[in-house]
Amino acid sequence: MDLSNFTTLQNLEAAFGGESMANRKYLFFAEVARQLGFTDLAKLFKETAEQETEHAFAHFRLLHPELVVEDPAALSDEQKREIVSRCLSLAIEGETYEYTTMYPEFAADAQRERDNPAAEEFLKQAKESTVHADTFREAAHRFGLLKFIENYHADRYAEALEVLNGGQVANKVVDEDPQTRKWICRQCSMIYDPVAGDPDSGIAPGTPFEQIPDDWKCPICGASKKTFKPLEEKVPA
C-alpha cells in the first residue's frame, strides 16, 4: 500500500480509531448486559467486539506494514528485536502525546466549561498515561540492554566452541581506565558501560562505575551494585 496518499492514510487512521472505539464500547455494553442478567446479549456484544478487533488489526497492519509478521521462524533475532523495538517506540509516542498534550488540553477545556468531573477524569488519565509512558521507556531501555547481553553470551559460546575444536583460550584483561572500564552483573550479565552510563536510572554518560551511588541497582534484574564485577575483555590482536 502507498502510505504517501494522504487522504487514504487519514481514512485508515480514522477507520482504525472507529473500529477500536467500537470494540471498547461493545465490551462496555457486554458488561452492562451481564450485570443486568442479559447473558445472551452480553455474549452478542462480546462476540461483536472481537470482530471489531480483527477489523482494527487489519487497518493497523496497512498503517504499519513493518510490524506484520508472516513467518516468525524466518526472522533473525535482530529482525525480531527491531519489530518489538518499533512497537515500544509507538507505545511511548502515544502515551507521551496523551499526558503532554491531549489530556491537559481536554482538562483545560473542561475547567473552562466548569465540568469538574470531566476535568478530574482527564487529569487522572494524564497521570496514568505518564506512568504508562515511563513503563514503556523502561521496557525499551531493558530491551536495548538485552541485545548486548545476548551478544556477550554468543561470544562466550563461540569461544567455547573454538576451544572445543582445538583452538586457544582468548587472552582477556580488565580495562585499567575507570572511564572506559566495563562492569558485568554476575546475576544476569547486564554490562555497564561508563561511556554510555545509565540515563534512565539517573546515571549520566561518562560516569565511572565507582562513582555510581551505592543504592543503584541493575536495570535488568534489580541486583545491587555489589553484584557487579569488572568485565574481562579480549585483548585486541
C-alpha positions, 0 to 999 in steps of 0.5 A: 500500500502507498502510505504517501496518499494522504487522504487514504492514510487519514481514512485508515487512521480514522477507520482504525480509531472507529473500529477500536472505539467500537470494540471498547464500547461493545465490551462496555455494553457486554458488561452492562448486559451481564450485570443486568442478567442479559447473558445472551446479549452480553455474549452478542456484544462480546462476540461483536467486539472481537470482530471489531478487533480483527477489523482494527488489526487489519487497518493497523497492519496497512498503517504499519506494514513493518510490524506484520509478521508472516513467518516468525521462524524466518526472522533473525533475532535482530529482525525480531528485536527491531519489530518489538523495538518499533512497537515500544517506540509507538507505545511511548509516542502515544502515551507521551502525546496523551499526558503532554498534550491531549489530556491537559488540553481536554482538562483545560477545556473542561475547567473552562466549561466548569465540568469538574468531573470531566476535568478530574477524569482527564487529569487522572488519565494524564497521570496514568498515561505518564506512568504508562509512558515511563513503563514503556521507556523502561521496557525499551531501555531493558530491551536495548540492554538485552541485545548486548547481553545476548551478544556477550553470551554468543561470544562466550559460546563461540569461544567455547566452541573454538576451544572445543575444536582445538583452538586457544583460550582468548587472552582477556584483561580488565580495562585499567581506565575507570572511564572506559572500564566495563562492569558485568552483573554476575546475576544476569550479565547486564554490562555497564558501560561508563561511556554510555552510563545509565540515563534512565536510572539517573546515571549520566554518560561518562560516569565511572562505575565507582562513582555510581551511588551505592543504592543503584541497582541493575536495570535488568534484574534489580541486583545491587551494585555489589553484584557487579564485577569488572568485565574481562575483555579480549585483548585486541590482536 
